[in-house]
Amino acid sequence: MTPVRIGNGFDVHRLAAGRPLWLGGIRIPHHKGSVAHSDGDVLIHAICDALLGAAALRDIGVHFPDTDKAYKDVDSKQLLQATMQLVRSAGYEVGNIDAVVCLEQPKIKDYIPAMRETLARVMGIAVVQLSIKATTCEQLGYVGREEGVSAYAVTILQFKLENS
Protein backbone atom coordinates (compact mmCIF):
# COMPACT_ATOMS: atom_id res chain seq x y z
CA MET A 1 0.00 0.00 0.00
CA THR A 2 1.28 3.46 -0.89
CA PRO A 3 2.05 5.30 2.39
CA VAL A 4 1.24 8.81 1.00
CA ARG A 5 -1.35 9.70 -1.62
CA ILE A 6 -2.26 13.03 -3.20
CA GLY A 7 -5.74 13.98 -4.40
CA ASN A 8 -7.29 17.01 -6.00
CA GLY A 9 -10.87 18.18 -6.20
CA PHE A 10 -12.88 20.80 -8.04
CA ASP A 11 -16.48 21.94 -7.85
CA VAL A 12 -18.57 24.69 -9.39
CA HIS A 13 -22.14 25.90 -8.91
CA ARG A 14 -24.27 28.57 -10.51
CA LEU A 15 -25.30 31.48 -8.31
CA ALA A 16 -28.88 32.75 -8.15
CA ALA A 17 -30.68 35.47 -6.23
CA GLY A 18 -32.57 34.43 -3.13
CA ARG A 19 -30.56 31.25 -2.51
CA PRO A 20 -28.44 30.72 0.63
CA LEU A 21 -24.67 30.87 0.17
CA TRP A 22 -22.87 28.09 2.05
CA LEU A 23 -19.08 27.93 1.98
CA GLY A 24 -16.94 25.79 4.23
CA GLY A 25 -19.93 24.84 6.35
CA ILE A 26 -20.72 28.48 7.12
CA ARG A 27 -23.71 30.44 5.82
CA ILE A 28 -22.37 33.63 4.27
CA PRO A 29 -24.72 36.63 4.08
CA HIS A 30 -25.23 37.51 0.41
CA HIS A 31 -28.09 38.15 -1.99
CA LYS A 32 -27.04 35.19 -4.16
CA GLY A 33 -26.37 31.56 -3.32
CA SER A 34 -25.54 28.26 -4.99
CA VAL A 35 -28.02 26.42 -7.17
CA ALA A 36 -27.59 22.74 -6.31
CA HIS A 37 -29.26 19.49 -5.32
CA SER A 38 -27.57 19.73 -1.90
CA ASP A 39 -26.82 22.96 -0.03
CA GLY A 40 -24.29 23.73 -2.81
CA ASP A 41 -21.21 24.17 -0.62
CA VAL A 42 -18.56 24.10 -3.37
CA LEU A 43 -15.68 24.18 -0.89
CA ILE A 44 -16.84 21.06 0.93
CA HIS A 45 -17.58 19.32 -2.36
CA ALA A 46 -14.08 20.04 -3.70
CA ILE A 47 -12.55 18.79 -0.45
CA CYS A 48 -14.65 15.61 -0.60
CA ASP A 49 -13.48 14.95 -4.16
CA ALA A 50 -9.84 15.53 -3.20
CA LEU A 51 -10.13 13.12 -0.27
CA LEU A 52 -11.96 10.46 -2.28
CA GLY A 53 -9.53 10.80 -5.17
CA ALA A 54 -6.47 10.44 -2.96
CA ALA A 55 -7.91 7.24 -1.49
CA ALA A 56 -8.89 5.98 -4.99
CA LEU A 57 -12.56 5.90 -3.95
CA ARG A 58 -13.88 7.60 -7.10
CA ASP A 59 -15.81 10.86 -6.63
CA ILE A 60 -18.54 12.59 -4.68
CA GLY A 61 -21.18 11.89 -7.34
CA VAL A 62 -20.65 8.14 -7.00
CA HIS A 63 -21.19 8.18 -3.24
CA PHE A 64 -23.79 10.96 -2.97
CA PRO A 65 -25.55 11.20 -6.36
CA ASP A 66 -27.71 14.22 -7.15
CA THR A 67 -30.36 11.81 -8.39
CA ASP A 68 -30.90 10.48 -4.86
CA LYS A 69 -33.67 12.28 -2.96
CA ALA A 70 -31.84 11.53 0.31
CA TYR A 71 -29.31 14.22 -0.63
CA LYS A 72 -31.84 16.90 -1.62
CA ASP A 73 -30.88 20.06 0.29
CA VAL A 74 -28.51 18.00 2.48
CA ASP A 75 -26.03 19.83 4.69
CA SER A 76 -22.70 19.22 2.94
CA LYS A 77 -21.01 18.81 6.32
CA GLN A 78 -22.82 15.45 6.47
CA LEU A 79 -21.27 14.49 3.12
CA LEU A 80 -17.84 15.48 4.42
CA GLN A 81 -18.30 13.45 7.58
CA ALA A 82 -19.35 10.40 5.51
CA THR A 83 -16.38 10.97 3.19
CA MET A 84 -14.01 10.95 6.14
CA GLN A 85 -15.50 7.63 7.28
CA LEU A 86 -14.81 6.17 3.83
CA VAL A 87 -11.25 7.51 3.83
CA ARG A 88 -10.51 6.20 7.31
CA SER A 89 -12.07 2.82 6.48
CA ALA A 90 -9.60 2.62 3.59
CA GLY A 91 -6.79 3.09 6.13
CA TYR A 92 -5.92 6.73 5.56
CA GLU A 93 -5.63 9.86 7.69
CA VAL A 94 -5.41 13.44 6.44
CA GLY A 95 -1.92 14.90 6.26
CA ASN A 96 -3.14 18.27 5.07
CA ILE A 97 -5.66 20.00 2.81
CA ASP A 98 -5.10 23.18 0.82
CA ALA A 99 -8.17 24.77 -0.78
CA VAL A 100 -9.09 27.85 -2.80
CA VAL A 101 -12.53 29.42 -3.24
CA CYS A 102 -13.01 31.49 -6.42
CA LEU A 103 -15.72 34.10 -5.88
CA GLU A 104 -16.05 37.69 -6.99
CA GLN A 105 -18.53 38.78 -4.29
CA PRO A 106 -18.92 38.69 -1.36
CA LYS A 107 -15.43 38.94 0.07
CA ILE A 108 -15.01 35.97 2.40
CA LYS A 109 -11.63 36.46 4.07
CA ASP A 110 -13.23 37.30 7.41
CA TYR A 111 -15.16 34.00 7.36
CA ILE A 112 -12.15 31.77 6.67
CA PRO A 113 -11.17 31.20 10.33
CA ALA A 114 -14.71 29.97 11.12
CA MET A 115 -14.66 27.77 7.99
CA ARG A 116 -11.37 26.21 9.05
CA GLU A 117 -12.62 25.55 12.57
CA THR A 118 -15.93 24.12 11.36
CA LEU A 119 -14.42 21.84 8.75
CA ALA A 120 -11.57 20.66 10.98
CA ARG A 121 -14.12 19.71 13.64
CA VAL A 122 -16.27 17.81 11.11
CA MET A 123 -13.23 15.95 9.73
CA GLY A 124 -11.66 15.28 13.11
CA ILE A 125 -8.38 16.97 12.18
CA ALA A 126 -6.40 19.87 13.60
CA VAL A 127 -7.12 23.34 12.19
CA VAL A 128 -3.45 23.64 11.17
CA GLN A 129 -3.97 20.75 8.74
CA LEU A 130 -6.43 22.81 6.69
CA SER A 131 -5.65 25.89 4.61
CA ILE A 132 -8.41 27.86 2.90
CA LYS A 133 -7.72 30.78 0.59
CA ALA A 134 -10.00 33.03 -1.43
CA THR A 135 -9.50 34.70 -4.78
CA THR A 136 -11.49 36.54 -7.40
CA CYS A 137 -11.27 36.06 -11.14
CA GLU A 138 -10.65 39.77 -11.79
CA GLN A 139 -14.14 40.09 -13.32
CA LEU A 140 -13.35 37.45 -15.97
CA GLY A 141 -15.52 34.45 -16.86
CA TYR A 142 -18.55 33.10 -15.03
CA VAL A 143 -16.99 33.79 -11.61
CA GLY A 144 -16.04 37.33 -12.60
CA ARG A 145 -19.56 38.01 -13.85
CA GLU A 146 -20.90 36.68 -10.51
CA GLU A 147 -22.76 33.88 -12.29
CA GLY A 148 -21.00 31.12 -10.35
CA VAL A 149 -18.60 30.08 -7.63
CA SER A 150 -15.89 27.44 -7.79
CA ALA A 151 -13.44 25.79 -5.44
CA TYR A 152 -10.29 23.71 -5.76
CA ALA A 153 -8.74 21.46 -3.12
CA VAL A 154 -5.60 19.37 -2.83
CA THR A 155 -4.96 16.86 -0.07
CA ILE A 156 -2.27 14.52 1.12
CA LEU A 157 -3.44 11.34 2.80
CA GLN A 158 -1.12 9.19 4.87
CA PHE A 159 -1.65 5.47 5.21
CA LYS A 160 -2.14 4.68 8.86
CA LEU A 161 -0.46 1.40 9.72
CA GLU A 162 -2.39 -0.94 11.99
CA ASN A 163 -0.95 -1.04 15.52
CA SER A 164 1.11 2.11 15.02
Secondary structure, DSSP 4 states (H G I P E B T S, - for coil): --SEEEEEEEEEEEEEETS-EEETTEEEP-SEEEESSS---HHHHHHHHHHHHHTT---HHHHS-TT-GGGTT--HHHHHHHHHHHHHHTTEEEEEEEEEEE-SSS--GGGHHHHHHHHHHHHT--GGGEEEEEE--TT-HHHHTTSEEEEEEEEEEEE--TT-
